Amino acid sequence: MPLPVGDKLIHGYFGIKWMVVWSVIKYDIPYLDIKIRRIIKNIKIE
């Protein structure tokens, strides 16, 4: 069985990591939407 302290460290580490990842994803979504629309336009032109 893992130690409770180890579990807390692991959950804390992944919690912080996922918070960072999620904030980056939320920040990038509008830009990704614009990029995807440009790609679709380019495909339709070709």
C-alpha positions, 0 to 999 in steps of 0.5 A: 500500500502506498503511503498517504503522504505519497498519495497526497504528493502525487495527487497534488502534482497531477492536480497542479499539472492538470490545472496548468494544462487546462488553463493553456487549453482554455486560453488556446481554444479561440486560436485553435478555432481560428486555425481550424477554420483557416485550414478548412477554408484552404481545403475548400479552395483547393 
